[in-house]
Amino acid sequence: MTSSNERAKVPKASVMGDPDSAAAQRLVTLSVQLTGVFAVLSLVTYLLAERLDTIFAIACSALFAIGTLLLALGFWNGIQRSRIDEVTLTGLVAVDSSHVPARARNMLWAAIVLQTVIGVLFGSLRPFTQQAFGLLVPTLGLGFAALWGSRFAAFHRRDDR
């Protein structure tokens, strides 16, 4: 059992939003769902070869653009939050276990890893085709991780100096 003096020494973590809230879960779920859509689209485009190449390239470019916007928004939120909290880059991109719950961190990074593996796999199966646009898609996963981290990761309050 800890005494009140020991508890007072540990700095309190600041959270903008509840990491177990519906909004936090939606971000993680959407990241995983879009990874599934990308996987299916990659497979179908690979199997149907040249019929869907243009649609695949447009879809991957759109996912890349969305990921870039999410990444920028996540960093913007992190910059704003750094005025109050000690924001770290590892916590912001949902890496550091001291800032992010394990389930959210694992799901967000699973999406990034799967997007990377799928992009590299199908890009190498059909090199020098539009299938290479799949290599842009992991930006989407990084964008979701940065946005999640900027809104729901726990960071310590800044010292009043």
C-alpha positions as CSV (number, residue, x, y, z in Angstrom):
1,M,0.0,0.0,0.0
2,T,1.4,3.4,-1.0
3,S,1.3,6.4,1.3
4,S,0.0,9.8,0.2
5,N,3.6,11.1,0.3
6,E,4.8,8.5,-2.2
7,R,1.8,9.2,-4.5
8,A,2.6,12.9,-4.5
9,K,6.1,12.3,-5.8
10,V,4.8,10.7,-9.0
11,P,3.9,13.3,-11.6
12,K,0.4,13.1,-12.8
13,A,-0.2,12.3,-16.4
14,S,-2.4,14.6,-18.5
15,V,-4.8,13.2,-21.0
16,M,-6.8,15.3,-23.5
17,G,-9.3,12.5,-24.1
18,D,-10.1,9.2,-22.5
19,P,-8.1,6.5,-24.3
20,D,-10.9,4.0,-23.8
21,S,-13.6,6.4,-25.2
22,A,-15.6,5.6,-28.3
23,A,-13.7,8.3,-30.3
24,A,-10.4,6.6,-29.5
25,Q,-11.7,3.2,-30.4
26,R,-13.1,4.6,-33.7
27,L,-9.7,5.9,-34.7
28,V,-8.1,2.5,-34.1
29,T,-11.0,0.6,-35.7
30,L,-10.9,2.9,-38.8
31,S,-7.2,2.3,-39.2
32,V,-7.6,-1.4,-39.1
33,Q,-10.6,-1.3,-41.4
34,L,-8.8,0.8,-44.0
35,T,-5.9,-1.6,-43.8
36,G,-8.3,-4.4,-44.7
37,V,-9.7,-2.4,-47.6
38,F,-6.2,-1.8,-48.8
39,A,-5.3,-5.5,-48.5
40,V,-8.4,-6.6,-50.5
41,L,-7.9,-3.9,-53.1
42,S,-4.2,-5.0,-53.5
43,L,-5.2,-8.6,-53.9
44,V,-8.0,-7.9,-56.4
45,T,-5.7,-5.5,-58.4
46,Y,-3.0,-8.1,-58.5
47,L,-5.4,-10.9,-59.7
48,L,-7.1,-8.8,-62.3
49,A,-3.8,-7.2,-63.4
50,E,-4.2,-4.3,-65.7
51,R,-8.0,-3.8,-65.4
52,L,-7.8,-2.0,-62.0
53,D,-4.4,-0.5,-62.1
54,T,-5.6,3.1,-62.5
55,I,-8.3,2.7,-59.8
56,F,-5.7,1.2,-57.5
57,A,-3.3,4.0,-58.1
58,I,-6.0,6.6,-57.4
59,A,-7.1,4.8,-54.2
60,C,-3.6,4.5,-52.9
61,S,-2.9,8.2,-53.7
62,A,-6.1,9.1,-51.8
63,L,-5.1,7.0,-48.8
64,F,-1.7,8.6,-48.9
65,A,-3.3,12.1,-49.0
66,I,-5.6,11.3,-46.1
67,G,-2.6,9.9,-44.1
68,T,-0.6,13.0,-44.8
69,L,-3.4,15.2,-43.5
70,L,-3.9,13.0,-40.4
71,L,-0.2,13.1,-39.7
72,A,-0.1,16.9,-40.1
73,L,-3.2,17.2,-37.8
74,G,-1.6,14.9,-35.3
75,F,1.6,16.9,-35.2
76,W,-0.4,20.2,-35.0
77,N,-2.4,18.8,-32.0
78,G,0.9,17.7,-30.4
79,I,2.5,21.1,-30.9
80,Q,-0.6,22.7,-29.3
81,R,-0.6,20.2,-26.5
82,S,3.2,20.7,-25.8
83,R,2.4,24.1,-24.3
84,I,0.8,22.3,-21.3
85,D,2.3,18.8,-21.4
86,E,5.7,17.3,-22.0
87,V,4.9,15.7,-25.4
88,T,7.4,13.2,-26.8
89,L,7.6,12.1,-30.3
90,T,7.5,8.4,-29.3
91,G,4.3,9.1,-27.3
92,L,2.9,11.2,-30.1
93,V,3.2,8.4,-32.7
94,A,1.8,5.9,-30.3
95,V,5.0,3.9,-29.7
96,D,5.9,4.5,-26.1
97,S,4.2,2.1,-23.7
98,S,4.4,4.6,-20.9
99,H,2.1,7.0,-22.8
100,V,-0.2,4.7,-24.8
101,P,-2.2,1.6,-23.6
102,A,-0.9,-1.6,-25.0
103,R,-4.1,-2.6,-26.9
104,A,-4.3,0.7,-28.9
105,R,-0.5,0.7,-29.5
106,N,-0.6,-2.8,-30.8
107,M,-3.5,-2.3,-33.1
108,L,-2.2,1.0,-34.5
109,W,1.2,-0.5,-35.2
110,A,-0.2,-3.8,-36.5
111,A,-2.0,-1.6,-39.1
112,I,1.2,0.2,-40.1
113,V,3.2,-3.1,-40.3
114,L,0.5,-4.8,-42.4
115,Q,0.2,-1.8,-44.7
116,T,4.0,-1.9,-45.2
117,V,4.1,-5.6,-45.8
118,I,1.2,-5.6,-48.2
119,G,2.6,-2.6,-50.1
120,V,6.1,-4.2,-50.4
121,L,4.7,-7.7,-51.2
122,F,2.4,-6.7,-54.0
123,G,4.7,-4.0,-55.3
124,S,7.5,-6.6,-55.6
125,L,5.1,-9.2,-57.3
126,R,4.3,-6.7,-60.0
127,P,7.3,-4.3,-60.2
128,F,7.2,-1.2,-62.4
129,T,3.4,-1.1,-62.4
130,Q,0.8,0.9,-60.6
131,Q,0.9,-1.7,-57.8
132,A,3.9,0.2,-56.5
133,F,1.5,3.0,-55.4
134,G,0.8,0.7,-52.4
135,L,4.1,1.7,-50.9
136,L,2.5,5.1,-50.1
137,V,-0.2,3.7,-47.9
138,P,1.7,3.2,-44.6
139,T,1.5,7.0,-44.3
140,L,-2.2,6.4,-43.5
141,G,-1.3,4.2,-40.5
142,L,1.3,6.7,-39.3
143,G,-1.3,9.4,-39.6
144,F,-3.8,7.5,-37.5
145,A,-1.1,6.8,-34.9
146,A,-0.1,10.4,-34.7
147,L,-3.6,11.7,-34.4
148,W,-4.5,9.1,-31.8
149,G,-1.3,9.9,-29.8
150,S,-1.9,13.6,-30.0
151,R,-5.5,13.3,-28.6
152,F,-5.4,10.3,-26.2
153,A,-1.8,9.6,-25.1
154,A,-0.9,10.4,-21.5
155,F,1.9,12.9,-21.1
156,H,3.2,14.5,-17.9
157,R,2.4,18.1,-17.2
158,R,5.1,20.6,-17.9
159,D,7.0,21.9,-14.9
160,D,6.3,25.6,-13.9
161,R,9.7,27.1,-14.4
